[in-house]
């Protein structure tokens, strides 16, 4: 959506809600912390969503708490609430919306079909394609099927959304960094890749017993996966080199002090 344009407003009973296609929620215009999720709080009926809504509390409810205040509403799909924003975000022309559901637009149907046919995702790592196989927790070189990068050799980032590792593009292997390093390791880069959900949401849903459609609504299949290359200057390597050099200098000075004669001979 164009950041300069105002998001659409949808009114439920007497309350205005801002349509947020990025989060797939209706956000109370007067209470920004109050959101109604299209994924979690509504039932997707295809042509519309079914929402159980308390008109007094102005919130959704999974069950009828008070028949006098509870009403059931049919909420239009996002492609009707914000067609321009949906077209821009997902790259589907509005002219192609007819006969489609939100799921059809949000999730690339061709990519989903191929994945369900057993075609595994691919990810570009330093210019070479690797096959993502979450069943075996590994990334296999597409052309040679070797070497294999085990996901267990990667480290999960603090936020849990990515894996990182030091990688040697020529060797095509994840490598360990020498703790006593005093120079930048030759030919080594650091890469960052998505976690399992980002790599293959379909297989992730299968392995963890999650609802596939719900997961794909939140995390659609990414067709052009590519590892991010992180400059070593932005890692802990410079600090490690500096610390090791300082320690090495101190050791040399200490050795020099120990072997220095206490009394110089007179000639």
Secondary structure as a PSIPRED ss2 file (coil, helix, strand):
# PSIPRED VFORMAT (PSIPRED V4.0)

   1 X C   1.000  0.000  0.000
   2 X C   1.000  0.000  0.000
   3 X C   1.000  0.000  0.000
   4 X C   1.000  0.000  0.000
   5 X C   1.000  0.000  0.000
   6 X C   1.000  0.000  0.000
   7 X C   1.000  0.000  0.000
   8 X C   1.000  0.000  0.000
   9 X E   0.000  0.000  1.000
  10 X E   0.000  0.000  1.000
  11 X E   0.000  0.000  1.000
  12 X E   0.000  0.000  1.000
  13 X C   1.000  0.000  0.000
  14 X C   1.000  0.000  0.000
  15 X E   0.000  0.000  1.000
  16 X E   0.000  0.000  1.000
  17 X E   0.000  0.000  1.000
  18 X E   0.000  0.000  1.000
  19 X E   0.000  0.000  1.000
  20 X E   0.000  0.000  1.000
  21 X C   1.000  0.000  0.000
  22 X C   1.000  0.000  0.000
  23 X C   1.000  0.000  0.000
  24 X C   1.000  0.000  0.000
  25 X E   0.000  0.000  1.000
  26 X E   0.000  0.000  1.000
  27 X E   0.000  0.000  1.000
  28 X E   0.000  0.000  1.000
  29 X C   1.000  0.000  0.000
  30 X C   1.000  0.000  0.000
  31 X C   1.000  0.000  0.000
  32 X C   1.000  0.000  0.000
  33 X C   1.000  0.000  0.000
  34 X C   1.000  0.000  0.000
  35 X E   0.000  0.000  1.000
  36 X E   0.000  0.000  1.000
  37 X E   0.000  0.000  1.000
  38 X C   1.000  0.000  0.000
  39 X C   1.000  0.000  0.000
  40 X C   1.000  0.000  0.000
  41 X C   1.000  0.000  0.000
  42 X C   1.000  0.000  0.000
  43 X E   0.000  0.000  1.000
  44 X E   0.000  0.000  1.000
  45 X C   1.000  0.000  0.000
  46 X C   1.000  0.000  0.000
  47 X C   1.000  0.000  0.000
  48 X E   0.000  0.000  1.000
  49 X E   0.000  0.000  1.000
  50 X E   0.000  0.000  1.000
  51 X E   0.000  0.000  1.000
  52 X E   0.000  0.000  1.000
  53 X E   0.000  0.000  1.000
  54 X E   0.000  0.000  1.000
  55 X C   1.000  0.000  0.000
  56 X C   1.000  0.000  0.000
  57 X C   1.000  0.000  0.000
  58 X C   1.000  0.000  0.000
  59 X E   0.000  0.000  1.000
  60 X E   0.000  0.000  1.000
  61 X C   1.000  0.000  0.000
  62 X C   1.000  0.000  0.000
  63 X C   1.000  0.000  0.000
  64 X C   1.000  0.000  0.000
  65 X C   1.000  0.000  0.000
  66 X C   1.000  0.000  0.000
  67 X C   1.000  0.000  0.000
  68 X C   1.000  0.000  0.000
  69 X C   1.000  0.000  0.000
  70 X E   0.000  0.000  1.000
  71 X E   0.000  0.000  1.000
  72 X E   0.000  0.000  1.000
  73 X E   0.000  0.000  1.000
  74 X E   0.000  0.000  1.000
  75 X E   0.000  0.000  1.000
  76 X E   0.000  0.000  1.000
  77 X C   1.000  0.000  0.000
  78 X H   0.000  1.000  0.000
  79 X H   0.000  1.000  0.000
  80 X H   0.000  1.000  0.000
  81 X H   0.000  1.000  0.000
  82 X C   1.000  0.000  0.000
  83 X H   0.000  1.000  0.000
  84 X H   0.000  1.000  0.000
  85 X H   0.000  1.000  0.000
  86 X H   0.000  1.000  0.000
  87 X H   0.000  1.000  0.000
  88 X H   0.000  1.000  0.000
  89 X H   0.000  1.000  0.000
  90 X H   0.000  1.000  0.000
  91 X C   1.000  0.000  0.000
  92 X C   1.000  0.000  0.000
  93 X C   1.000  0.000  0.000
  94 X H   0.000  1.000  0.000
  95 X H   0.000  1.000  0.000
  96 X H   0.000  1.000  0.000
  97 X C   1.000  0.000  0.000
  98 X C   1.000  0.000  0.000
  99 X C   1.000  0.000  0.000
 100 X C   1.000  0.000  0.000
 101 X C   1.000  0.000  0.000
 102 X H   0.000  1.000  0.000
 103 X H   0.000  1.000  0.000
 104 X H   0.000  1.000  0.000
 105 X H   0.000  1.000  0.000
 106 X H   0.000  1.000  0.000
 107 X C   1.000  0.000  0.000
 108 X C   1.000  0.000  0.000
 109 X H   0.000  1.000  0.000
 110 X H   0.000  1.000  0.000
 111 X H   0.000  1.000  0.000
 112 X H   0.000  1.000  0.000
 113 X H   0.000  1.000  0.000
 114 X H   0.000  1.000  0.000
 115 X H   0.000  1.000  0.000
 116 X H   0.000  1.000  0.000
 117 X C   1.000  0.000  0.000
 118 X C   1.000  0.000  0.000
 119 X C   1.000  0.000  0.000
 120 X C   1.000  0.000  0.000
 121 X C   1.000  0.000  0.000
 122 X E   0.000  0.000  1.000
 123 X E   0.000  0.000  1.000
 124 X E   0.000  0.000  1.000
 125 X E   0.000  0.000  1.000
 126 X C   1.000  0.000  0.000
 127 X C   1.000  0.000  0.000
 128 X E   0.000  0.000  1.000
 129 X E   0.000  0.000  1.000
 130 X E   0.000  0.000  1.000
 131 X E   0.000  0.000  1.000
 132 X E   0.000  0.000  1.000
 133 X E   0.000  0.000  1.000
 134 X C   1.000  0.000  0.000
 135 X C   1.000  0.000  0.000
 136 X C   1.000  0.000  0.000
 137 X C   1.000  0.000  0.000
 138 X E   0.000  0.000  1.000
 139 X E   0.000  0.000  1.000
 140 X E   0.000  0.000  1.000
 141 X E   0.000  0.000  1.000
 142 X C   1.000  0.000  0.000
 143 X C   1.000  0.000  0.000
 144 X C   1.000  0.000  0.000
 145 X C   1.000  0.000  0.000
 146 X C   1.000  0.000  0.000
 147 X C   1.000  0.000  0.000
 148 X E   0.000  0.000  1.000
 149 X E   0.000  0.000  1.000
 150 X E   0.000  0.000  1.000
 151 X H   0.000  1.000  0.000
 152 X H   0.000  1.000  0.000
 153 X H   0.000  1.000  0.000
 154 X C   1.000  0.000  0.000
 155 X E   0.000  0.000  1.000
 156 X E   0.000  0.000  1.000
 157 X C   1.000  0.000  0.000
 158 X C   1.000  0.000  0.000
 159 X C   1.000  0.000  0.000
 160 X C   1.000  0.000  0.000
 161 X C   1.000  0.000  0.000
 162 X E   0.000  0.000  1.000
 163 X E   0.000  0.000  1.000
 164 X E   0.000  0.000  1.000
 165 X E   0.000  0.000  1.000
 166 X E   0.000  0.000  1.000
 167 X E   0.000  0.000  1.000
 168 X E   0.000  0.000  1.000
 169 X C   1.000  0.000  0.000
 170 X C   1.000  0.000  0.000
 171 X C   1.000  0.000  0.000
 172 X C   1.000  0.000  0.000
 173 X E   0.000  0.000  1.000
 174 X E   0.000  0.000  1.000
 175 X C   1.000  0.000  0.000
 176 X C   1.000  0.000  0.000
 177 X C   1.000  0.000  0.000
 178 X C   1.000  0.000  0.000
 179 X C   1.000  0.000  0.000
 180 X C   1.000  0.000  0.000
 181 X C   1.000  0.000  0.000
 182 X C   1.000  0.000  0.000
 183 X C   1.000  0.000  0.000
 184 X C   1.000  0.000  0.000
 185 X C   1.000  0.000  0.000
 186 X C   1.000  0.000  0.000
 187 X C   1.000  0.000  0.000
 188 X E   0.000  0.000  1.000
 189 X E   0.000  0.000  1.000
 190 X E   0.000  0.000  1.000
 191 X E   0.000  0.000  1.000
 192 X E   0.000  0.000  1.000
 193 X E   0.000  0.000  1.000
 194 X E   0.000  0.000  1.000
 195 X C   1.000  0.000  0.000
 196 X H   0.000  1.000  0.000
 197 X H   0.000  1.000  0.000
 198 X H   0.000  1.000  0.000
 199 X H   0.000  1.000  0.000
 200 X C   1.000  0.000  0.000
 201 X H   0.000  1.000  0.000
 202 X H   0.000  1.000  0.000
 203 X H   0.000  1.000  0.000
 204 X H   0.000  1.000  0.000
 205 X H   0.000  1.000  0.000
 206 X H   0.000  1.000  0.000
 207 X H   0.000  1.000  0.000
 208 X H   0.000  1.000  0.000
 209 X C   1.000  0.000  0.000
 210 X C   1.000  0.000  0.000
 211 X C   1.000  0.000  0.000
 212 X H   0.000  1.000  0.000
 213 X H   0.000  1.000  0.000
 214 X H   0.000  1.000  0.000
 215 X H   0.000  1.000  0.000
 216 X H   0.000  1.000  0.000
 217 X H   0.000  1.000  0.000
 218 X H   0.000  1.000  0.000
 219 X C   1.000  0.000  0.000
 220 X C   1.000  0.000  0.000
 221 X C   1.000  0.000  0.000
 222 X C   1.000  0.000  0.000
 223 X C   1.000  0.000  0.000
 224 X C   1.000  0.000  0.000
 225 X E   0.000  0.000  1.000
 226 X E   0.000  0.000  1.000
 227 X C   1.000  0.000  0.000
 228 X E   0.000  0.000  1.000
 229 X E   0.000  0.000  1.000
 230 X E   0.000  0.000  1.000
 231 X C   1.000  0.000  0.000
 232 X H   0.000  1.000  0.000
 233 X H   0.000  1.000  0.000
 234 X H   0.000  1.000  0.000
 235 X C   1.000  0.000  0.000
 236 X C   1.000  0.000  0.000
 237 X H   0.000  1.000  0.000
 238 X H   0.000  1.000  0.000
 239 X H   0.000  1.000  0.000
 240 X H   0.000  1.000  0.000
 241 X H   0.000  1.000  0.000
 242 X H   0.000  1.000  0.000
 243 X H   0.000  1.000  0.000
 244 X H   0.000  1.000  0.000
 245 X H   0.000  1.000  0.000
 246 X H   0.000  1.000  0.000
 247 X H   0.000  1.000  0.000
 248 X H   0.000  1.000  0.000
 249 X H   0.000  1.000  0.000
 250 X H   0.000  1.000  0.000
 251 X H   0.000  1.000  0.000
 252 X H   0.000  1.000  0.000
 253 X H   0.000  1.000  0.000
 254 X H   0.000  1.000  0.000
 255 X H   0.000  1.000  0.000
 256 X H   0.000  1.000  0.000
 257 X H   0.000  1.000  0.000
 258 X H   0.000  1.000  0.000
 259 X H   0.000  1.000  0.000
 260 X C   1.000  0.000  0.000
 261 X C   1.000  0.000  0.000
 262 X C   1.000  0.000  0.000
 263 X C   1.000  0.000  0.000
 264 X C   1.000  0.000  0.000
 265 X C   1.000  0.000  0.000
 266 X C   1.000  0.000  0.000
 267 X C   1.000  0.000  0.000
